[in-house]
Structures are given as structure tokens and as C-alpha cells.
């Protein structure tokens, strides 16, 4: 894969190294500003003096062979950390009227739209393919987003994860469940814990669960061997430029087995450990090669379970619990790449 060249200072405003950053997000009114990493990154960009523009997938387009977007300048009222929680005002952002720009006039574009990776999402990546990588840094690369299915990409490194089966065949799945004792089933395109199920050999509902999940044997699902260490939670590790830079532990509450914050999991302080570095020593170069600069990986025990590339979250929780400034350091990292003009 050819080296990506990042924009020169020609893609800055007239004042020093003030860059223009475009965030492609879900509508701002639908975001959870006290939790959402996208908002944390926008706040950090604003605090560091950069121009923050927002747009949505529906507002992307192509004119004269160049990718465009209807964008709005956004001014944010930053969240305040009080007693370990981010507090956000009711009117936490103000946006201007939209204006069409050529996307390659921005220094960096943050593709931060939540899954599913459906036809609309894929079409957006094809539009973003027209953004000249010699002028604009993409976080993350549109081709990388297409290639790295969040439930399947880790299978490129089977030595890092638990035994995993991808299948639509109910008999094959049941055989795996009986062999492993217990297993976790995931849809191939889900997020936030949706559609994740715990499979047990003696469950009288097992056939019915698989009938529904595989749509009667026509849809592939991911089935992973259950990792007992999940009782201590799973860990979200933020990976920037192939290097682990922060972590948070998510622990399922009550009789819930899913460790997703959207499913009610609690969060606890954590830190980058040697096992994270071991995993990233193998995984990191592949991420960088594919232009996947900002990634969230999920780890249970010492096993890699997912590689999240579309809109990885966790920065709010890490900064709140650890006293870190990961949002700020991420934006500073991006700005340094833009200023230096080369991604290594």
C-alpha cells in the first residue's frame, strides 16, 4: 500500500497552524455529548484553536469529480467533569447555516458515523475515496473502513483471539457450542451489544435462537468460545497510530452478561498493560497500513475479541476515570501529522 501523504499547511486557515477538521457524524442532536467520543474530539479540536465543521453521510456528494459536503461550523459548550461525571448543558452546541465545501480543502476528515455498515455507509466511503490523500488525512481511511468488518477483522490474527466460528449452518454452530461448553453469538454488523446472545448446550431455546439469528440458515453469525475471564469485565483499548494509548474496563451489571456500556455496563479505571502492547505489536502495523489510525480494540482476559474502526468510543470514560487528556492528545497527534505532511 502506498504511503499516505498528509496535507501541507495550504490546508490551514491563515493563522499559523489552525487546521480545518470535518467530522462526518450522525446528526448532532442524536449524539450523547457526555459519552460520545466524537463530541470529545470536537471539543478538543475547538480548544486547540482548530476550525470544526460537521456534516452527515446524506450531505456528501461529488461535483466535477471532487468529493463535497454540506458542512456547518460548530461552536461547542464543553462538557465539565464534576465528581467523575461529564456534565453537559442543554444547549451544548451552536451550528451555522450549511455551506458546501470540497472535502479536500480540509486538513483532516473524521468519519465517525455509527454502524450499521449498510449501503448508505458504503456509498459514503466510495465518495470519500475521491478525497486526495495527498491533501487530507482520513480518520479512518474509506478503504480501511470497508475492509475491516468490526466482528471479522480480528480473525486475520487467530492467534490473538478465542476460537471463533463464522457460519449460517445451525448444526455446525451447535456442534461448536457442545464442544466449547458455552459460546457467544454476535451478528456480523451489530454494535452496542445489540443481538449478542449467550449460547449453552442444554438451553431448550438454542435451536430457536439460532433459527432467528441465522434467519433460518441464510445469514452468517459470529460464534466465539466463551471466555470465563469476562466475569471481570472486558477492556476497551484505544489504539492511535497502531499504539495503545488508553484503556477502560467495562463490567456487566446484575444478571446481564454483555459488557457494553449501551447495555448498562459499569466502567472502571484501567491502564494500558503489556498484553495490550503485545497484541498491538502484531495488529498495529496492519492497522496503520490500511489507514486505520483511530481504533478501539476489545480484550477479554488476554484475548482480542473485536477491532472497532467505524466510530470507536471510550475516550470520555478514560479521561474521566484516569485524569488523562486523551481527546486533546489525539487531536494534537492529528494536527502534528497535518503539519508534518506525512503519515509514517
N, C-alpha and C positions, 0 to 999 in steps of 0.2 A: 504494500500500500504506500502511495507516495506521501512524502512529508507534507503536512498541512502548514501553510504559511498564513500567519495571522496579520490583521490589518496594521498598516503603518499609522503614524499619527495623523494622516489625512482623514481618518475616520474618527476624529475627535472634534469637539467644539473648539472655538477659538481660544479658550482659556486653558493653557497648559495641557495637562493630560486628563481633561474631563471627557469621558467617553459617553457615547450613546449606547445604552443597552436596551434591547427589545425583549420583553417577556411574552411568550405565547402561552396563555393560560386559559382555564375555564373562566367564565365571567367573574369579575372581582366580587360581585355581590354573593356568589355561591361559595367563596373561599371562607375558611375558618381562620381568621388572622392571628388568633392566639396560638394556633397549632401549625399552620401551614408554612412549610419551608420556603415556598415561593414568596410569600409576604416577607419573611425574614430576610431573604436575599434582596428584595426590592428596597426594604428599609435600609439595609447596609449600603447598597449602591447609592441611595439618596444621601446618607450620612457622609459618604466619602466624596460627595460632590459630583456624582455622575448623573446624567440625564436618564430617567426611567420612562420608557414607553411600554404600553401594554396593547395587546391585540388578542384575537381568538382565531382558532382554526378557520371558522366561517369567513373571517375577514381577510384571509390570504388570497392572493391572486397572482396573475402573470400578465405583464404588459411589455410588449416589444422584447420578449424573451428574457425579461428580468423579473424576479420574484418581488411582489409588492405586498403591502399590508395597510389596512386602515388602522392607524395607531392613535392612541391618546396619551398625552403627557399626564403623568400621575404624581400627585403630591400626597405623601402618606403621613398620618399621625402615628409615630412609632409606638409600639407596644411598650409597656413599662413592667418590669419584673418586680413583683411585690410578694413577699413570703413564698418565693419559689414558683409563682404562677405569673404568666403573662396576662396583663390586663390591657384591654383594648377598648377605646371609646366607640360609641355607636357610629359616629361618622368618621371612620378611620382612614378614608381616602377621598381625594377630590380629583376628578378627571376632566380634562379639557374636551372640547369637541374633536371628533376624529379628523385625521389628516392622512392622506395616502403618502407613503414613502416607498422608495426602493430599499429592500431589506439589506442590500449590500452596502448601503451607506452607514449602517450601524457597525459598531466595533465588535459587538457580540450579540448573539441571539440565544436566549434560554428557552428551549422547548419544554414547557412544564405542564402540558395538558394531561390530565389523568386518563388512564385506560378506561374502556377497552381500546385496544389497537384494532379498530374497525376500518371500514372502507374510508370514512372521513379522515381518520388519523393517517392512514397510509397515503391518501391523496395529498395531505399536507406535507408529508415527507418528500413526495415527488416534487412538489413546488419548492421546498427548501433545498432540494438538490441543485436548483438554479442559482442559489446564492454562492458567489465566488469564494471558495475557502482561502484564496489569497488575500481577501479583503476583510473577511468576517469570521470570527470564531463561533462555531456552533456547539452549544452545550444542550443536548448531545448531537453528534453527527446524525443526519437523517438516515444514511445507510446503516449506521450502527444501530439506530433505533429499530429499523426493520429486521436486522439480522439477530438481535439479541432478545428473543422472547424471554420474558422475565421468569417463567417457570421452566424453560427448557435450556437456556444458555449454560447453566451450571453443568449440564450433562456433558459438555465438552471436556470437563475435568472430573471424571467419575471418581478419581482417587480422593477428591476433596469432599465428596458428599456421601449421603447414605445410599444404600441400594435403592434404585428407582426404576419403575416400570412406566412406560408410556403405552397405553393400549386403549382400544374400544371394546376388546373382547372380554366379556364378563367372566368366562371360565378361566382365562389366563389371570385375571385380576384376583379372583377368588383363590386360585392356587397360590398366588404370591402372598395373600393375606394369611392363608393357612400355614404357609412356610415360615413367615416372619412373626406370626403371633398377633400383631396389630399393625395397622398401616394408616397413613394419612392420605386422603384423596383431595386433589385440587383441580379445579378447571384450568385449562391452559391459558386463559386470558382474563382471569379474575384479579381483584385487588381488595385490600382492606378486610381480608378474611372471608369474603363472600364465596359461598359454595364449597368451603373446606369442610370435610367430614372425617370422623374417626371411624375406621373400619375394624371390626373384630370378628373372628371366625364364628363364634357362637351367636352372633346377632341374628335373630329371626328376620330382621328387616334388611339384611345385607343384599339379597337379590333385588329387592325393591329399590334400595338406594342406588345400586349400580344400574338398574334399568332406567332410573331417572337421570342419573349423572351422565351416562353414556348415550342418552336418548335412544335406548334400545339397541345399543351396539353400533351406533353410527357416528359417535363423537369421541375423540380421544380425550383421556384424562391422565393426569399425573398421579401416580401412586408411589409413595415413599415409605420405606420401613420406618415405623415409629421409633423415635429416639427418646429413651426414658429420661434423659437429661433435660427434656423440655419442662419438667416439673419445676426446674429452677429458672424457667423463662427462656426466651430466645433473645439474641442480641442483634440490634441494627447497628452496623458499622458503616460510617460514611467514608467513601473512598474518593479522593481527589487526585487526579492525575496518576492513578494507579497505586496511590499510597493511602493507607488507612489513617484518618485524621481525627476521628471522634467516634464514640460509641455510647449506646444507651441499652439498658436491659428492659425487656417487656415481659410482664408476668401475668398469666391468665388469672382471672378472678373467680372465686366460688367454684361452681361445677363446670365452668367454661374451660375448654381445652385450648382454644385459639389464643395466641399471644399477640393479637393485633390490637393496636390502640383503638381502632374503629369498632372493635368488638368488646371494648370495655377493659382491656388490659391496663394494669398499672405500670408505671415506669420507675426505674431505679437508676441511680448513678452507676456508671460503668466507665471503663477506660480502654484504650487500645492495648492489647496484650500481644505476646509473642506469637500465639496461634493466628491472630489476625494478620500479622506480618508474614507468617509462613504461607497462608492462603493467598495473600496479595502478591507474594513473590512469584507465584505461578499464574494467578489470574490477572494481575495488574498489567503486564506487558500486552496481553491480548486486548484488554480494555483500551489502553492508550492507542494501540494500532488501529482500532476501529473508531477512534474519535469519541469514545465514551468516557468523558472527562469527569463527570459528576455522577456517582453511582452509590446506591445503598445496597450492601450485601447483608443477608440474614444468616446467622450462625446459631446452631443449637449444639451445645456441648462443644466439640471440636470440629463439627461437620458443617460445610457450606450447604444451605438449602435453597437459596434464591439469589438472583442477581437483578436488582431493580434499577432500571435505566430511564423509565419514562418521566416520572415525577417523584424521585425518591425523597422521603421526608425523614424527620428526626432531629433536624437542627435546633428547632425551638426547645425540644426536651433536653438535648445535650447541653445547650448553652445555659438553660435554667438550672439544671442539676449540677453541672460541673463548673459553673462560673467561667466558662470559656466564651470566646467570641468567634465561633466557627463561621457564622454568616459573614462577619466582617473579613475574616481571613480568606474565605472563599472568594469574595468579590475582589479583594486585594490580589489574590492569585490570578484571577481572570484579567484584571487590569494590567498586571505585570506582563502577562503573555501578550496582550494587545500592544503594550508599549514596546516590548522587545521584538515584536513582529514575527516570532517563530514559536511553534509548538514542538517541543522535543519529544 
